[in-house]
């Protein structure tokens, strides 16, 4: 019996190649193994942990809330308190009163009736509301329009002109009188309060005041002062000869009036004569003669 060796060898070789290809295809496809559970389990994300809320530290530096402002009844004097009322020299240096009556009304003497400052200082009163700043709030047909600074005199200043706030040239004039003193809401009183009040300036800081202290620095006359009103008394609205009563009150920003304070400005009829100052006798120096 004869065998075809070449054909047998070729058949064996072909079977070997098929077996090899089958082994390769089997190794490329991997099935999930039960020994490796992480291969099919989804990835777990970390759960965030809630942090405890920490309350803010207790501090004494927080401002204490202010009590609500008090509202007074009509006419009740719970408004601003006047801390200083008087006069100073034109350069801001203080002038002491010449006398003080038993009711506390001080008298200041001025021999020419002008050339000095009239000064009013104030602080919040019982209401606790800030002092009003308006020196002029005029309406010719509304007597309820009045300034926060309310000042009047019982004798006319200058020519006593009834024109309101005529303090500028060419129509410069004086201030009419209110006698007896009154702070009613009549048109005449409101006009006069605006006429005199508009001649004042307002100062809110002590170092920019119109008055000088003991060290000759600009400062309020009273350390409790929160606001200052100053007027230079010009010749056009100078104080007349004799005794003039000045009455002042202020309103706070809520419209509450404060207590009235008064002073007197005394202008003597005859000013004191100044004694002539002796002139020093000049001394003549003789120069030595050359020999």
NUTOR-211795 format. One record per residue: x, y, z of N, C-alpha, C in turn. Coordinates in steps of 0.001 Angstrom, whole numbers, padded with zeros to 6 digits, always signed. Example, Ala and Ser with C-alpha at 12.3 -4.5 7.8 and 13.67 -1.06 7.14 Angstrom:
# residues 2
+013190-005690+007800+012300-004500+007800+013200-003300+007800 +012850-002250+007080+013670-001060+007140+012900+000030+007870 
END
This chain:
# residues 291
+000889-001199+000000+000000+000000+000000+000893+001204+000000 +000567+002104-000889+001403+003291-001015+000709+004473-000417 +001476+005264+000339+000939+006482+000994+001501+007720+000345 +000654+008715+000243+001114+010016-000277+001545+010868+000908 +002893+010819+001087+003437+011527+002268+003250+013021+002152 +003413+013577+000998+003302+015056+000827+001906+015518+001129 +000900+014757+000664-000465+015206+000944-000791+015146+002404 -000286+014105+003079-000539+013995+004517+000085+015148+005293 +001286+015489+004891+001982+016611+005579+001265+017926+005375 +000746+018143+004170+000031+019400+003916-001245+019491+004729 -001921+018311+004845-003159+018313+005634-002892+018609+007099 -001803+018030+007608-001460+018270+009021-001108+019738+009264 -000422+020310+008300-000047+021732+008443-001269+022613+008438 -002237+022286+007549-003451+023103+007509-004238+023016+008791 -004314+021811+009363-005024+021664+010636-004333+022436+011750 -003031+022495+011723-002281+023263+012762-002563+024753+012697 -002666+025286+011444-002933+026734+011297-004315+027071+011793 -005300+026190+011482-006653+026444+011954-006733+026415+013473 -006004+025477+014056-005998+025411+015527-005389+026645+016155 -004337+027162+015505-003690+028380+016046-004604+029593+015956 -005304+029741+014818-006222+030872+014660-007372+030812+015631 -007848+029594+015884-008935+029446+016847-008501+029839+018251 -007269+029505+018610-006753+029853+019947-006603+031352+020104 -006148+032049+019020-005952+033518+019076-007284+034238+019234 -008283+033761+018462-009594+034448+018570-010222+034251+019923 -009953+033112+020516-010511+032858+021853-009863+033711+022910 -008552+034031+022758-007824+034819+023768-008141+036297+023716 -008632+036808+022566-008905+038255+022443-010211+038668+023085 -011160+037785+023200-012459+038109+023804-012446+037616+025229 -012524+038607+026187-012496+038269+027604-013876+038425+028184 -014302+037406+028856-015586+037447+029521-015410+037930+030941 -016425+038605+031477-016319+039048+032868-016137+037861+033787 -015289+038078+034748-014995+037011+035708-015672+037324+037020 -016180+036296+037599-016830+036479+038898-015831+036757+039998 -014543+036493+039713-013516+036751+040718-013139+038224+040769 -013551+039060+039765-013218+040486+039722-014514+041297+039653 -015182+041487+040799-016494+042174+040773-016424+043629+040383 -015253+044259+040535-015136+045682+040183-015201+045929+038708 -015106+044858+037913-015147+045048+036465-016534+045443+035997 -017591+045060+036707-018966+045385+036302-019646+046373+037233 -019145+046575+038437-019786+047466+039418-019520+048926+039043 -020540+049847+039086-020299+051266+038767-019425+051938+039831 -018729+052959+039396-017807+053669+040291-018585+054485+041316 -018233+054349+042585-018912+055060+043655-018269+056429+043881 -019124+057497+043981-018639+058847+044264-018711+059124+045756 -017747+059889+046299-017778+060177+047737-018960+061081+048090 -019638+060787+049178-020769+061589+049652-020254+062770+050461 -020637+064071+050098-020135+065226+050860-020670+065230+052291 -019802+065582+053208-020160+065641+054622-020605+067058+054982 -021751+067232+055583-022259+068559+055973-021417+069119+057104 -020930+070392+056893-020123+071063+057911-021051+071786+058892 -020721+071758+060157-021566+072453+061138-021473+073967+060972 -022601+074677+061152-022628+076138+061055-022076+076751+062331 -021069+077635+062164-020439+078276+063313-021043+079670+063479 -021669+079998+064597-022243+081343+064776-021141+082380+064895 -021405+083661+064488-020381+084710+064608-020049+084970+066060 -018804+085351+066314-018421+085602+067706-019141+086811+068272 -019431+086754+069531-020082+087872+070222-019067+088984+070405 -019427+090210+069996-018513+091339+070081-019226+092527+070684 -018496+093288+071450-019030+094520+072048-018795+095732+071160 -018191+095516+069966-017862+096629+069088-019034+097027+068205 -020086+096198+068138-021236+096554+067324-021951+097745+067962 -022393+098739+067136-023051+099913+067722-024370+099563+068375 -024629+100233+069473-025902+100039+070163-026999+100776+069409 -028087+100111+069069-029143+100802+068322-029704+101978+069103 -029912+103095+068382-030435+104295+069019-031924+104121+069317 -032372+104681+070437-033808+104621+070721-034573+105466+069720 -035816+105130+069429-036593+105922+068461-036763+107354+068951 -036729+108333+068030-036867+109732+068452-038231+109992+069070 -038236+110911+070034-039469+111290+070688-040165+112379+069893 -041453+112283+069807-042254+113275+069103-043070+114034+070139 -042854+115339+070177-043529+116151+071186-044903+116612+070737 -045665+117056+071690-046959+117652+071405-046736+119052+070844 -047721+119631+070154-047549+120982+069609-047156+121982+070698 -046025+122674+070473-045545+123658+071434-044674+123095+072530 -044543+121771+072640-043719+121184+073693-042239+121390+073363 -041474+121852+074334-040085+122239+074096-039147+121052+074313 -039133+120134+073359-038239+118982+073446-037167+119036+072361 -037104+120151+071653-036146+120308+070562-034753+120682+071046 -033939+121285+070172-032522+121551+070479-032330+122421+071714 -031224+122136+072401-030824+122908+073582-029683+123836+073201 -029827+125109+073512-028788+126097+073201-027670+125968+074240 -026468+125689+073765-025322+125514+074655-024545+126812+074864 -024648+127741+073908-023975+129037+074055-024741+130082+073268 -024907+131248+073881-025512+132405+073228-024788+133638+073739 -024101+134348+072839-023341+135525+073255-022712+136198+072052 -021743+137053+072329-021059+137770+071264-019554+137551+071400 -018863+137759+070289-017405+137722+070267-016906+138911+069459 -015643+139130+069517-015055+140143+068650-015126+139680+067206 -014873+140593+066278-014936+140251+064864-013914+139189+064482 -012812+139111+065238-011790+138114+064939-012035+136793+065657 -013172+136649+066340-013527+135395+066980-013144+135282+068441 -012450+136278+068997-012056+136204+070402-013254+136477+071307 -013371+135747+072395-014580+135847+073233-014689+137188+073940 -015923+137585+074216-016236+138770+075015-017105+138313+076178 -016692+138623+077373-017447+138220+078561-018607+139188+078794 -019713+138709+079334-020849+139606+079602-020497+140620+080679 -021070+141791+080567-020843+142834+081569-021648+142575+082832 -022757+141824+082730-023559+141457+083894-024460+140286+083519 -024956+139588+084551-025893+138480+084367-027017+138665+085374 -028245+138746+084893-029397+138957+085774-029723+137682+086542 -030623+137817+087512-030996+136674+088346-031726+135591+087554 -032344+135948+086435-033028+134960+085600-032095+134315+084580 -030816+134630+084668-029831+134014+083785-029590+134743+082485 -030279+135864+082242-030095+136618+081003-028842+137478+081128 -027866+137235+080255-026598+137976+080282-026711+139245+079444 -025998+140279+079855-025951+141551+079128-024539+141763+078607 -024443+142057+077305-023163+142337+076664-023157+143793+076216 -022063+144476+076462-021959+145898+076145-021133+146086+074884 -021674+146880+073960-020953+147246+072742-021244+148714+072458 -020208+149527+072304-020375+150977+072246-020711+151490+070850 -020561+150670+069812-020849+151153+068461-022022+150409+067826 -022448+149301+068403-023608+148571+067894-023326+147646+066731 -022086+147580+066261-021737+146705+065140-020257+146336+065268 -019771+145566+064294-018364+145178+064315-018058+144021+065248 -019063+143247+065617-018848+142073+066469-019658+140910+065902 -019470+139735+066471-020200+138549+066030-021259+138154+067049 -022418+137782+066570-023464+137192+067393-023416+135683+067149 -023235+134899+068219-022958+133462+068091-024004+132661+068848 -024528+131619+068192-025466+130673+068813-024928+129263+068595 -024868+128476+069652-024460+127072+069558-025544+126199+070174 -025662+124952+069682-026734+124079+070163-026345+122620+070042 -027130+121779+070710-027006+120325+070646-028421+119734+070657 -028587+118449+070293-029922+117848+070333-030528+117901+071728 -031837+118086+071791-032540+118184+073066-033142+116861+073497 -034264+116940+074210-034916+115746+074745-035355+114806+073634 -035728+115345+072478-036201+114508+071377-035114+113588+070851 -033845+113973+071016-032743+113184+070477-032543+113346+068989 -033309+114235+068354-033222+114463+066915-032197+115557+066641 -031484+115446+065508-030452+116414+065155-031019+117829+065052 -030154+118791+065332-030532+120202+065220-030713+120561+063746 -031780+121280+063435-032006+121727+062060-030969+122759+061644 -030684+122831+060334-029629+123711+059821-030147+124890+059007 -031434+124923+058731-031944+125960+057835-031955+127321+058524 -031331+128295+057862-031382+129671+058352-032349+130514+057531 -032878+129913+056465-033784+130655+055580-034765+129672+054969 -036050+129877+055211-037113+129052+054628-038325+129960+054450 -038293+130764+053397-039251+131866+053260-040294+131577+052192 -041528+131957+052511-042617+131980+051544-043483+133191+051867 -043734+134021+050869-044449+135266+051128-045936+135055+051424 -046457+133864+051131-047875+133611+051393-048113+132341+052200 -047083+131885+052930-047236+130706+053783-046530+130971+055113 -047256+131398+056143-046615+131731+057418-046033+130525+058140 -046378+129310+057724-045808+128124+058363-044365+127865+057946 -043905+128549+056901-042520+128399+056464-041621+129257+057361 -040917+128593+058257-039999+129278+059176-038671+128540+059212 -037561+129256+059441-036254+128592+059486-036074+127805+060771 -035066+126915+060781-034758+126157+061997-034100+127044+063047 -033282+128006+062603-032747+129030+063512-033768+130148+063596 -034329+130366+064774-035359+131371+064960-034850+132399+065968 -034480+133576+065451-033913+134638+066276-034625+135945+065946 -034897+136740+066990-035607+138005+066825-035134+138990+067882 -035426+140277+067643-035032+141356+068551-036253+142217+068845 -036239+142877+070014-037400+143696+070385-037235+145148+069973 -036112+145495+069310-035906+146821+068735-035372+146644+067313 -035743+147536+066394-035286+147364+065007-033777+147525+064885 -033190+146724+063998-031764+146832+063696-031583+147642+062421 -030623+148569+062446-030413+149432+061289-031633+150278+061018 -032061+150296+059738-033240+151105+059383-034541+150345+059596 -034483+149096+060083-035690+148332+060356-036479+147953+059124 -035826+147808+057988-036505+147506+056725-037325+146221+056833 -038534+146227+056251-039407+145053+056287-039142+144112+055117 -038247+144489+054209-037880+143587+053116-037168+142370+053692 -037473+141194+053169-036934+139948+053719-035567+139648+053113 -034587+139451+053989-033221+139050+053617-032558+140067+052683 -032725+141358+052973-032075+142407+052181-030678+142684+052752 -029807+141714+052613-028465+141818+053191-027374+142097+052169 -027739+142202+050894-026756+142409+049840-026991+143758+049171 -025902+144374+048745-026007+145620+047990-026595+145348+046609 -027322+146308+046024-027476+147702+046465-028651+147921+047407 -029508+146903+047588-030704+147086+048423-030475+146499+049803 -029442+146935+050480-029128+146416+051803-029928+147178+052851 -030470+146445+053825-031293+147078+054841-031207+146368+056165 -032009+146807+057115-031980+146285+058475-033039+145222+058711 -033415+145074+060001-034347+144029+060423-035401+144664+061321 -036692+144382+061093-037722+144935+061981-037751+144229+063325 -038419+144829+064266-038511+144301+065628-039781+143477+065799 -039743+142566+066780-040928+141852+067255-041022+142102+068749 -041960+142929+069141-042080+143335+070532-043570+143354+070930 -043944+142506+071900-043125+141586+072692-042683+140373+071867 -041662+139641+072347-041161+138488+071600-042270+137473+071330 -042274+136926+070116-043293+135952+069725-042724+135040+068646 -043068+133747+068748-042682+132770+067727-043934+132159+067096 -044968+132960+066965-046205+132490+066368-046013+132270+064864 -047002+131673+064227-046919+131387+062795-047634+132445+061967 -047565+133688+062412-048112+134771+061596-047112+135118+060495 -047595+135735+059423-046727+136079+058301-045674+137099+058711 -046028+138041+059591-045060+139041+060038-043918+138393+060813 -044237+137491+061729-043193+136820+062514-042320+135961+061609 -042927+135214+060686-042159+134344+059796-041235+135167+058904 -041712+136302+058404-040863+137173+057587-039668+137674+058383 -039904+138095+059610-038822+138655+060428-037804+137591+060806 -038262+136370+061138-037324+135287+061467-036431+134971+060277 -036993+134955+059080-036194+134699+057885-035258+135857+057573 -035717+137080+057846-034910+138268+057550-033624+138294+058367 -033721+137959+059648-032530+137964+060497-031748+136656+060369 -032446+135534+060220-031758+134250+060142-030887+134102+058920 -031271+134702+057787-030511+134518+056556-029148+135195+056602 -028883+135999+057603-027591+136686+057727-026563+135858+058503 -026946+134652+058913-026059+133783+059693-025392+132745+058790 -024226+132283+059245-023525+131163+058625-023571+129975+059580 -023494+128763+059010-023598+127527+059783-022251+126822+059794 -021830+126355+060972-020577+125618+061133-020873+124303+061847 -020400+123190+061246-020690+121856+061778-019500+121201+062451 -018291+121703+062229-017083+121128+062820-016424+122154+063730 -015933+121679+064888-015345+122606+065860-014101+123290+065313 -013289+122546+064539-012051+123148+064051-012273+124111+062888 -013507+124276+062449-013822+125271+061421-014830+126300+061938 -014885+126459+063263-015841+127381+063876-015440+128827+063611 -016338+129741+063976-016054+131174+063817-015481+131776+065091 -015275+130957+066124-014823+131442+067424-013485+130809+067798 -012736+131527+068628-011427+131071+069099-011517+130604+070545 -010729+129567+070856-010654+129069+072219-009534+129733+072998 -009231+129174+074162-008192+129747+075014-006819+129676+074366 -006586+128620+073605-005299+128484+072924-005294+129182+071579 -006339+129988+071313-006496+130729+070062-006547+129797+068856 -007150+128619+069055-007479+127722+067948-008967+127850+067657 -009339+127644+066392-010751+127704+066042-011481+126543+066691 -012468+126838+067497-013241+125796+068170-014552+126375+068694 -015516+125466+068951-016782+125893+069522-016562+126463+070919 -017480+127333+071348-017364+127936+072670-017697+126924+073762 -018581+125962+073464-018957+124943+074443-018583+123568+073892 -017945+122696+074702-017516+121390+074189-018670+120460+073818 -019888+120715+074315-021029+119867+073984-021709+120275+072673 -021271+121357+072086-021911+121896+070892-021780+120955+069701 -022874+120821+068930-022890+120031+067704-023050+120885+066454 -023526+122127+066613-023719+123020+065473-023610+124461+065957 -023073+125323+065097-022845+126725+065469-023384+127640+064377 -024015+128749+064798-024523+129768+063884-023830+131091+064240 -023286+131766+063231-022543+133013+063470-023001+134099+062502 -023126+135319+063023-023442+136479+062195-022546+137634+062589 -021888+138233+061599-021141+139467+061835-022123+140634+061743 -022219+141405+062794-023158+142524+062832-022566+143674+062023 -023172+143944+060872-022706+145017+060000-023377+146330+060376 -022847+147426+059838-023389+148750+060158-024814+148899+059619 -025144+148191+058528-026477+148307+057938-027551+147724+058843 -027198+146803+059719-028160+146254+060694-027568+146285+062112 -026994+147444+062443-026384+147582+063769-027442+147712+064856 -027027+147448+066075-027934+147542+067223-028099+149004+067615 -029308+149395+067979-029549+150807+068325-029003+151139+069706 -029001+152426+069997-028589+152890+071329-029620+152412+072354 -029133+151952+073469-030006+151449+074521-029874+149950+074692 -030904+149350+075244-030892+147931+075597-031789+147153+074632 -031243+146150+073950-032001+145345+072984-032038+143901+073455 -033242+143345+073542-033415+141958+073960-033376+141053+072729 -032518+140048+072763-032384+139066+071681-032966+137742+072178 -033944+137194+071465-034591+135927+071830-034306+134898+070739 -033906+133691+071159-033505+132651+070209-034104+131312+070629 -034551+130564+069645-034859+129146+069822-034531+128429+068513 -034420+127098+068561-034103+126313+067378-035086+125156+067239 -035241+124686+066004-036044+123511+065705-035121+122347+065348 -035543+121123+065697-034798+119967+065219-035326+119566+063847 -034724+118553+063241-035107+118166+061889-036504+117568+061818 -037095+117241+062968-038477+116769+063007-039461+117903+063265 -038954+119150+063426-039821+120298+063643-040132+120597+065088 -039493+119883+066038-039738+120142+067456-038977+121381+067903 -039636+122365+068551-038918+123541+069041-038224+123253+070364 -037119+123945+070577-036411+123859+071846-036752+125030+072737 -036208+125056+073951-036482+126175+074863-035877+127478+074359 -036525+128579+074696-036066+129913+074288-034967+130385+075239 -033929+130994+074654-032858+131596+075446-032697+133048+075012 -032325+133917+075961-032255+135352+075682-030961+135958+076217 -030520+137031+075543-029439+137894+076025-029837+139335+075712 -029102+140261+076295-029309+141678+076018-028023+142274+075448 -028209+143135+074442-027093+143895+073871-027278+145347+074285 -026355+145860+075088-026439+147228+075617-025466+148111+074843 -026021+149145+074228-025191+150140+073528-025347+151482+074236 -024357+151883+075011-024452+153168+075731-024588+154334+074757 -025257+155369+075241-025463+156537+074378-024171+157285+074108 -023317+157331+075089-022039+158025+074934-020927+156996+075091 -020103+156923+074089-018974+156000+074153-017880+156616+075017 -017148+155813+075739-016085+156364+076577-014992+156996+075722 -014516+158113+076200-013436+158797+075473-012118+158112+075805 -011330+157957+074805-010031+157329+074997-009003+158392+075345 -008249+158102+076358-007188+159026+076746-006061+158987+075720 -005564+160165+075384-004458+160172+074406-003218+159515+075008 -002611+158725+074214-001391+158056+074671-000203+159000+074509 +000574+159129+075555+001755+160004+075438+002762+159425+074451 +003221+160308+073612+004208+159874+072639+005593+159887+073277 +006370+158881+073041+007709+158875+073631+008590+159944+073004 +009372+160622+073857+010286+161665+073371+011492+161005+072726 +011741+161345+071477+012891+160695+070825+014197+161156+071452 +015089+160261+071610+016415+160595+072162+017383+160817+071018 +018143+161893+071150+019106+162241+070113+020476+161729+070530 +021007+160910+069691+022359+160390+069957+023386+161238+069226 +024390+161615+069956+025467+162396+069356+026610+161465+069006 +027076+161656+067825+028197+160832+067357+029524+161436+067835 +030452+160618+068192+031748+161162+068644+032459+161861+067508 +033126+162969+067869+033850+163734+066881+035211+163095+066623 +035607+163171+065346+036921+162649+064996+037993+163677+065348 +038989+163211+065969+040089+164128+066341+041112+164250+065202 
END
